[in-house]
């Protein structure tokens, strides 16, 4: 992966070429008057693990909420 610094006006003029670079894994840092203003990086999907115990946990929480555990004289 390469990092390239690109002026915003050059980026606008050559957008398709720069998008191809990003699609190939390069990282672009856009500048305006030599000040970095944005970073364009390839998009990567987050891989999330599906937990099978979620539904059991969720139903246990609902059950706990339905039964009041507070004593009757809770308000004093």
PyMOL commands that set and color helices and strands:
alter all, ss='L'
color gray80, all
select helices_A, chain A and resi 8-13+15-23+54-66
alter helices_A, ss='H'
color red, helices_A
select strands_A, chain A and resi 3-7+27-32+35-40
alter strands_A, ss='S'
color yellow, strands_A
deselect
rebuild
show_as cartoon
